[in-house]
Amino acid sequence: MSVADQILAVNNDLPIRTDVAVHSGKVRSVYWLTETDSRRLIQEKNYDVALDTPLAIMVISDRISAFDCIWHGEGGMKGVPGKGAALNAISNHWFKLFKEQGLADSHILDIPHPFVWIVQKAKPVMIEAICRQYITGSMWRSYEKGEREFCGIKLTDGLEKDSKLPHLLQTPSTKGILRDIPGVPAADDVNITRQNIVDNFAAFNFKSIDDIALYEKLLTEGFNVISAALAEIDQIFVDTKFEFGYVKDRNGDDKLIYMDEVGTPDSSRIWDGEQYRAGKIVENSKEGFRQLLLKNFPDPDILLNKDRMNEREALARDNELPADVLLAVSKTYIAIAEKITGKKIILSENPKQEIIDILRSKYQLID
């Protein structure tokens, strides 16, 4: 069996019963279950949600996205072996830790397979909640050019590249295009201030102004829980993106939860502690792949400049990356997942068939 066969690249063609179109994102696909199947599973599995809660099957893939494009490799490699299983295993580990430590629940109700989550419908807070403990990446590039204010927070002069910030920063941006919010451009991924959120909390889908403080608390506490756990395996939690949403509990009351993924190499920067102390940056996250792309294409501006998206998409479409590049990414993802969880990541020989078999036999979601 070739490595390409072990990669789950297409995840939106499973024969799961649904009466709406499958939503396919860069990495995950979402299958909304029928009302009948949602109710049946809630009762059969005793999920802690109201009986009329819509449920979905969320299937991760091994696709790799960087700079808002999907990349592929030679020899039919349409993704990174083990990436999907590694991402889910890491997220599952942190979500469980959050719940054990009394932070908040997540949208996940059940994990039928390493590639699959059963999730409850959440109303997303329209914020990419970003936490930074070190100055690097886009923030450093702006700081180096003389910028000192980020999302309404002023930084002092004299900071050095990749150094620890004086305190943990929350630098939120918009999730999707939000219109008619004063002072916030109608574009995706625009930096916003805390004041923007306070002045327009309903436009960001907060139920009350008090929930802004709760979201900030969950963001900081979640970051600190992961940071402390990573420090125990000599890894540095540099920065990360969290997402939040509202669901209803069994009694129909709203609660703010973590959603999407947390503390993964896709949503975070993670550095090796020993190498950092020796003055080197070794990325145990997707950032290493991004840096490789920036170094290897002659015009890095195509990857960084949002106005050159057409050229960027052509670059990703027309360039087969060397197999060893994707295998190196695979090694990084699997190694950090095994370090974090303390468990082996097993590569499936036929992930798609495994998913179909489990969802048919144990969940009766496939005819």
PyMOL commands that set and color helices and strands:
alter all, ss='L'
color gray80, all
select helices_A, chain A and resi 3-6+35-45+83-100+137-144+194-199+210-232+273-277+287-296+301-304+306-318+323-341+351-361
alter helices_A, ss='H'
color red, helices_A
select strands_A, chain A and resi 23-24+28-32+55-60+64-66+69-73+108-113+116-120+123-124+127-134+149-150+153-154+164-170+173-174+235-248+254-259+268-272+320-321
alter strands_A, ss='S'
color yellow, strands_A
deselect
rebuild
show_as cartoon
